[in-house]
Amino acid sequence: MKIVRNILVLICLLAASAAFGCNTQTVTISEPTPEPTPTPAYTVDEKGNAIKPDGWALPKTTEKEKNLSKRKEKYQDGETAIVTVASYSIEYGEAHRVDFEEPYKQTGMTSVISRVEELSVGTGKVFCYVYWLVPYRDGHAIPTTTKAKLCDMDGDGKYELRGTGFGIVTVPDWAK
C-alpha cells in the first residue's frame, strides 16, 4: 500500500510540474557589479589641509591700498625664510562672501573676507593667499575671526593646498 501511495504521489508531482511549466534546469544568478567608488575632489594631509591637485579657485577680491611687511617663516627643508606680506582690507559686500567650510562639516555658515594677505619671497611670486574671515550664520556676523589659506606648493601657479586656522605657513622650497 505504501509503495502504491508513493508512486501515486510521484506521478501527481510530475503531472503538476508538467502542467505548471516547472522544470529542473539550474539557474545561475550573477552577483551585481558594485558601483565604482567616486574619486574624492581632494585629499587631506596629516596637518588637516585639503589638497586638490587641480588647484582651488581663488576668491575674487577688490584690493585697496596694500600694506607691506616682512616676517620670518620656515621653508619645507627647515631653512629660515623672510616672507613679504602684502595685506589689504576688504570692504564688506556680497561679492566677498565665500564658503571655506568642508562639505563634511555642513555648519550652514558662510564667511565674508575682511582682509587678504599675499605671501611671497625672493622672486616676488605669490605662493600663498591668507584670507581673514568673519563667519556669518542666518545673515548675522558671529563675533570671531578665522583664517583660511590657499597655497601653491609646487610652483605651477595652481593653489592646491587649502588650510584653515592660525597655524604656521610653510614656505615651499620652489619659492627660494
C-alpha positions in Angstrom: 0.0 0.0 0.0 2.8 2.4 0.9 4.5 1.7 -2.4 1.4 2.4 -4.4 0.8 5.6 -2.5 4.4 6.8 -3.1 4.1 6.0 -6.8 0.8 8.0 -7.0 2.4 10.9 -5.2 5.4 10.9 -7.6 3.0 10.7 -10.6 1.0 13.6 -9.2 4.1 15.7 -8.7 5.4 15.0 -12.2 2.0 15.8 -13.7 1.7 19.0 -11.7 5.2 20.2 -12.7 4.5 19.5 -16.3 1.1 21.2 -16.1 2.5 24.4 -14.5 5.6 24.5 -16.7 8.1 23.6 -13.9 11.4 22.3 -15.0 14.5 21.1 -13.2 17.1 23.3 -15.0 19.7 25.0 -12.9 19.7 28.8 -13.0 22.9 30.8 -12.2 22.4 34.1 -10.5 25.2 36.5 -11.0 26.2 39.0 -8.3 25.6 42.6 -9.2 28.6 44.6 -10.2 29.4 47.1 -7.5 29.3 50.8 -8.4 32.8 52.3 -8.7 33.8 54.5 -5.7 33.9 58.1 -6.9 37.3 59.8 -6.7 37.2 62.4 -4.0 37.7 66.0 -5.2 40.5 66.4 -2.7 42.6 64.6 -0.1 43.5 65.6 3.4 47.1 65.7 4.6 48.4 64.9 8.1 48.0 68.5 9.1 44.3 68.6 8.1 45.0 70.7 5.0 42.8 69.9 1.9 45.0 69.0 -1.1 43.4 69.4 -4.6 45.8 68.6 -7.5 44.0 70.8 -10.0 44.1 73.7 -7.5 41.4 75.7 -5.6 39.8 78.7 -7.2 41.0 82.0 -5.6 38.1 84.1 -4.3 37.7 87.4 -6.2 38.6 90.4 -4.1 38.8 94.1 -4.7 42.0 95.3 -3.2 42.6 98.6 -1.7 45.9 100.1 -0.6 48.4 97.3 0.3 50.4 97.5 3.4 53.8 95.7 3.1 55.6 94.0 6.0 58.1 91.2 6.5 58.1 88.2 8.8 60.1 85.0 9.4 58.7 81.7 8.4 60.4 78.3 7.5 60.9 76.6 4.2 59.9 73.0 3.8 63.6 72.0 4.4 63.7 73.9 7.7 65.7 76.9 6.5 64.5 80.3 7.6 62.6 82.4 5.0 61.9 86.1 5.1 58.4 86.4 3.8 56.9 89.6 2.3 53.3 90.1 3.3 51.2 92.4 1.2 48.0 92.9 3.1 44.8 94.8 2.4 41.4 95.2 3.9 38.2 94.4 2.1 35.0 96.5 2.3 32.0 94.4 3.3 30.0 93.2 0.3 28.1 90.3 -1.1 30.9 89.8 -3.7 33.3 88.8 -0.9 31.1 86.0 0.6 32.9 82.7 0.4 32.3 79.1 1.7 35.5 77.7 3.1 33.7 75.0 5.1 34.4 71.4 4.1 31.4 69.6 2.8 31.5 67.1 5.6 31.1 69.8 8.3 27.9 71.4 6.9 27.7 74.1 9.5 25.3 76.2 7.4 27.7 79.2 7.8 29.2 81.4 5.2 32.1 83.8 5.7 33.0 87.2 4.5 36.6 88.1 3.6 37.7 91.0 5.7 41.4 91.1 4.9 43.8 89.4 2.4 47.5 88.7 2.8 49.6 87.8 -0.2 52.7 85.9 0.8 55.9 85.9 -1.4 59.6 85.5 -1.1 62.6 86.0 -3.3 61.2 86.4 -6.8 58.0 88.1 -5.6 55.7 85.4 -7.0 52.8 84.8 -4.6 53.0 81.3 -3.1 50.1 81.7 -0.7 47.0 83.8 0.0 45.7 84.1 3.5 42.1 85.2 4.0 40.8 86.7 7.2 37.2 85.5 7.5 34.3 86.8 9.5 31.7 83.9 9.8 28.0 84.6 9.3 25.0 82.5 10.3 21.5 83.4 9.1 22.8 86.8 7.9 24.3 87.8 11.2 28.1 88.1 11.9 29.5 85.9 14.6 32.0 87.9 16.7 35.1 85.9 15.8 37.7 85.8 13.1 39.4 82.9 11.5 41.8 82.4 8.6 41.9 80.3 5.5 44.8 79.9 3.2 45.3 78.8 -0.4 48.9 77.8 -1.2 50.8 76.8 -4.3 53.1 74.1 -3.0 54.9 73.1 -6.3 55.2 76.4 -8.2 52.8 75.5 -11.1 50.5 78.5 -10.4 47.7 76.3 -9.0 46.8 76.7 -5.4 46.4 73.1 -4.4 46.7 73.4 -0.6 43.8 74.7 1.4 44.1 75.1 5.1 42.3 76.9 7.9 43.1 78.4 11.2 46.0 80.4 12.5 48.7 77.8 12.0 52.2 78.4 10.6 52.5 78.8 6.9 55.3 76.6 5.5 57.1 78.3 2.6 57.5 75.8 -0.4 61.1 75.3 -1.5 60.3 76.3 -5.1 59.8 79.9 -3.8 63.5 80.4 -2.9 
